[in-house]
Each structure stands twice: as C-alpha cells, then as structure tokens.
C-alpha cells in the first residue's frame, strides 16, 4: 500500500510524496485487588501521506488503506493542497541526510499467553493485597505492543522499524488522614517479557515498592515558604528538563517563542549539566535509526558542561532558520550522572526538600518562567523525613539549571529520558 | 469502514457472541470520523491535513470488570473475533444475559449542523485565518509572530447494546486557536487564545475573528507589565469563566464515579454530606446547545443530561458510567465517554460549572486586603486520593487593600479539594462558560468545557517569589 500511495500521489499531480505506514497490535490487562478488572486488545493500522504539490504542502491519512479509499483520499487531498499558499521550505529529506540502512529490529519474537499474563498480574497484586490494614486498593496493569513502521518517499527513502514493549505498572492507594487516600506507583518496562519479570523465579517487587511509597506519604504537611536546596527524584526529573527541550525545538525557535533563541554555543546551565542524545543504544526506549521524516539519527552532545551545543531542527525549520538540520526531536536522552542515589545525595543536605512528584504547573516557553506544584519529603540533617505536599516550586529555567549542583547515578533505564536524581541549590518554594 | 454494513441483525449477532461466556452487559460502538486542519504560519496558510478513520469497539461488562476489543475492519469475521476477545472477561460457560430486542432512541439535537464541514473547502476557510493574522499585526507594532490553526471534525457514531438500545448521533467539533509573540525592548512575551464549539462551518464568522484578535492582543500585551507574584498562602478571587478549571480539578475528577467505586477518591465516602458552603451548586452539563462538552447521547447510549453534583453545598451525585451506576444502584448520568472507538468508556466530565451566587465581583475584590485576582489559565491537574489540585495562571493582578494593582503572570496555584471547597466564601452573580479548546486527559482525551461565576477562595497556596 505504501508503494501504491506514493505512485498514486504522483499520478494525481504531486511532484513528491512521503508515506508513513504503521501497524500496531496491543494488549492490556489489569487486576484490581484480587480479580481481573479489564482485558483489552487492539489491532490497528494507519497510512499517512505527505504531499508536495506545485510547491505546496499538505497531509492526508486514514486507517482504511485499500486502493479505492487511498485514491479518493488522494483526489481530495491534492485538490485541497493546490488551494494553499506555496511553502518553499517543505522538502523531502536530502539523500545525504536520510537513513539508508538495515531495518531496525528491537522486538521480542514471541508473545505471552493470556493465562500467563493473568497469573503474573494476579501474583503481583496478591503480593500486597490484604497484607496491610491501611491498603485500600492495588491496581496492577500489564501492557504490551508490537509496532511496525515503514517510511518511504519518492526520492528513495525506505526505512523500516519493528519494536515491542512490555510494561508493568502497579499503583497502591492507602488510608491517610481523614478522607485522604494517598497513592503511589512503581513501573517496569522493556522489549521482552522477562524485562518485567514474566518467566522469572524472583517475585516482582513493584507492588511492595508502590505500597511502601504510598504508606510513607501519609500525614503530609506544608512547610514554611522559602529558598531550599532540592533533590528531584529520578522518576520525575524529566519534568524540569522538558521546557529546555521544548525551547530547543525548531517550532519554538522559528516562531521566536523560546528562551534559548540566542543561546546556541553559550552557557545556559551549570557545568554539572551534560546531556547526550544517544539513539543507538539497543534495547532502550527511544532506540531509533531515523526520525519521522527519515532524517538519520546520530549521537549528539546536546549540552556539554552547561554549554548549549545543538537545537532540534527538522528540515523544515532548519531551512526557515537558515541552519543545517539536525533531528526533529531527541531520541534517547542521558543526563551524565555523578554518584549516588537520592538518599545518598540527601546525606549532605542539612535542610532541604526531596521532590518525588509534580502536580500540574507549566513553563512559559518565551521567558523560561515556571511554576510547578510538588509533593515530596523534608530532608533534615541528611535524613529524608516526613512527607510534604501542597507546595509550589517557582522560578526561571535558566536560573534553575545554573543552580544544578550534582547529579546521581540512578537514572531509570525504562524511560527514553534517562535522568538521574538531581540536586539544585536554593530554589524558591511557596508553602506556609 | 461503512457503518451501514452493520444491520440490526448483524449487531444482535455480535452482541450475542460477546455475551457467549456470560456477562451482564455488552455494547457495540461504531464510529466514522473525518478531521480537517489548516494552519497559518508566517503570514501564509501553507499547511493542511485531512484524516479519516473508522472502527468498531466491542465491550462486555461482567460485574465491575470489562473486556474490550476493537477492529477497523468491516469484515464479519474480524468483528466476530473482536466480540470473542471481549467475551473473555466473563468466566462462565453458561450465558447469563441475552441481548434484548433492539429499539431506537429518539435524541434531541443540541448541535444541529447548518453548513457541513465536508462542504467547506480550504479556499473558503483561508480568508478567515488571513483576516485574523492581519487584524493582529495591524493592532500592535510589537507583534512578531502569529500562528493560527482551524480544526474541524465530524463523527458519525452508532451504538447498540444488550439492553436493546440503539441510537445514532452526528457530532461536529470546530476549533480555532491562535498564538502570538510580541517583542518590546528585547523582552519577548507570548500568549494564546481559542474558541471551540460543536458546530459546522457556521462557526466561522467575522465576529469570531474580531473577538479572538482583540483577545490575543490584550492577553499578550498585558504580559509585558506583569511579574510572577510573591508566593504563599493568600485569598484568591477567581474571575468568571475559565476559573471553572477549579471545579474541574478540585471537584470534577474526584466525583467521577469509577474513582469512588474503587474507593480511591478523597470524596469516596462523602455522598450526601456537606462539601461546600450552603448556596453553592455545581453542575456537570451535557445539554448546552453547541457547547464543546455537550452530548445528545453519551458513548454508552445514555441520553445527554444535566447532573447536579453539588446542590446547596451537599454532594448529591457522582458522575456515572453504566458500571458505576449499577454498583451504586443509581441511574446512569450520561457521563460514559470515550476518545474514540479505540477506547472503552469511562466516567468523564462535560461542561462543568457553578450556579450564580448573590455577590458581585467588585464586592469580592473589595473584601480582600492582600491577595490575588486570576483570570486566564492554561492547564490543571489533580491527585484524586490526596485531593491536591493545581491550576496554572497565565494572567491576573495582585489585590491590595481591595483594589487590583500589579499585573501578575506564570504562577501555579495549589490547594486541597475538600479544603478549597469549604473555603469558597463568596460567589458572584456573573457565571460565564469558557469556550476555549479545553481537553481533559484521563488515560484518553475528551473535549470538555468549564465555567464559573467569580468566586473568592479564602486561602490557596500561590507559587511565586519568596
């Protein structure tokens, strides 16, 4: 169907075209307390066609990829694209920049029997259900997907990838003070079922971790507003990195809606920040050889010792900004860490805050001003002590990252942004 | 996918197959949707997209448990396979339910389409975006960039369920979003604005363009003189309209009955109890003509309706899907919604707002010695169990000695749901619905709306400088 769509686009008047075909199967299962709560199965596909017609650009897509449907879709789409204004910055990926190589295969070859999934999840939940009088509910969720992607264009782009991902998530809710029911979670993921513990003899500890974390959040309180050193836990540190990445994107930069607009090559953070995009680490989420337009991925040091080295520029935004294209978005980010976990970093902290969760908030991409709700724990004399909540961390991104003192070595490998626990100095918290 | 290949008889057979292993209930959700979008960037409308999709979702409910499968194929064998997959949620070998004879529901028409979107070409849409762009640039010399996107969709849905209900609905949605970047003296600011309604092409009018252009200029230029406020606990006056985000986050999610059923919501045991001051009534409404959150029928075949969640300060109703309604022995409230045929329905909000109170906004502001007035927002979040909610304020003012003074911006406000509700000490008489492109995410996205009169909350924690 990809070839049919490409040739059809040319027949109907496009000078160039690119197609992306995706086929996906997914399964989800969940256990609530002591019974199977949901069983879900999905089989779907989609075909997206990028059309370059008389110097104009548009896209069309469908989940019904039969010849008659594609013909009708193309007829309507080509006619619509002809009505638009020209856009000389829309091009196919040049040959010297596109991926030309073997298909990417990051997939498990087999599948997991439904009975095995049920037993695994039930065992996971049963490891804590009924074991603590404060436990109200435990939800264990399993999911897997197999995704096949094919990208091709009329200039010869031809790339394929197939990947699988298996995940286990467990959430426990416990009785807190009054009507409060604090909860917490744990997560495992990987390209094979054994990455989440299926088929292994050692019992899964996700439920126990989720329960322990939920229990530790009972009876939280606010503390006095002020400036505190803060450790941001590895599980949520990516929240603070996201505005930096957004500000590096072509769509923000070209529209002058970025606080990093004039910062390429300049120091934007403390020397403790080195951020690397390494797309070619097999087995990790984010492992890829090409982006969504076929640009070849490459390892990049995005930020080195605080200095901004690169923007994320697709061919479109690169042309508009008269810069060389890089890649449309990061693939697999690593923040180069130092030593220790959040607990060991806390050992050096006399009076601070350990943030384990963010609750809403946002960052103004034009200015870098941010404000986020937080929950976490008070750190006193090197010890993580009582839970805190209903507080807000506020500041400016450039100031924040210049206050980065240290990074741990505890980045989670189940995420595509692998960020360790981070220590920042003297950050503003609003509370009492 | 052709909906018409599913006759009443075909659907009855599928429901029968879905219930072959038992189960209390089953439904079929057929959907065919077309999306269009055009974008103006750097002065030109030079990108457009069209997307068509369709499929069938099949659900089986057994007690509180759900089996769900979907197919994009219209072939009987693929649909039967989806029905068999969904049937696995039931454990029995003996059928416990038989589909009832099918009868078609008559539905109201809360979003009658005057001009279908499929009859509206890009050529007719583009002048509106150019007009918007030109108005914004001509209104203020500081404008550097304008981006505008017009999106429309039309969904045809058809539902059959084992209770014998059959219904069909055609759901339009139109959205126009604009963002603007201004620069002055080396300082850059950006803001966005939007409108969304369940309408056909009649959505686009010169009046809409004029309104949005004025609003985006006002919002962006306001930010130059605004600062992040000092943080801490303080009274907050929330302006009418978008402040409905307080209700959405602080109350709405916690009242979604699946959380109450699982006992993970902080309001799980509060039915019939006082949650606010007397006089406060909070409604979740699917009946407002043309509103983004309105429904003629929900995604389980329950007619769209108006639900009083809080009446005179008392919690009077959760927001139910069929599963929770059965569990709580209540009537379904028409809140069973799904993003598309790819998802099983969950209790979701529609248009959530508070009834008018006796005060005026001016009186509420005048009563505050030192606090905050907030009027535009971008997003919010809630922790259902702890009850902590937040919303992000894009603009507002300090209140000092009963008067609006220094403009403020970019602050996150946090509170605890039950505590914040109990601290609503003033409600004005100016309820307004915010008609922006509000979208709620709860495992899947749903179009929603919110509204409020101006209210005074005696204490919330405001993020800011310390």
Interface residues (C-beta under 8 A of the other chain):
Chain A: X32 X35 X36 X37 X38 X39 X40 X41 X42 X43 X44 X45 X46 X56 X57 X58 X59 X60 X61 X62 X63 X64 X69 X73 X76 X77 X80 X81 X83 X84 X85 X86 X87 X90 X114 X136 X137 X139 X173 X176 X179 X180 X181 X182 X183 X217 X220 X222 X225 X226 X227 X255 X256 X257 X261 X320 X359 X360 X361 X362 X364 X365 X366 X367 X369 X370 X371 X372 X373 X375 X389 X390 X391 X392 X393 X394 X428 X429 X430 X431 X432
Chain B: X1 X38 X41 X42 X44 X45 X46 X47 X48 X49 X50 X51 X52 X53 X54 X55 X64 X65 X66 X67 X68 X69 X70 X71 X72 X82 X85 X86 X88 X89 X121 X122 X123 X126 X144 X145 X147 X179 X181 X183 X188 X189 X190 X228 X231 X232 X233 X249 X262 X263 X264 X265 X266 X267 X268 X269 X270 X342 X344 X378 X379 X380 X381 X382 X383 X384 X385 X386 X387 X388 X389 X390 X391 X392 X409 X410 X411 X412 X413 X414 X415 X416 X418 X461 X462 X463 X464 X465 X466
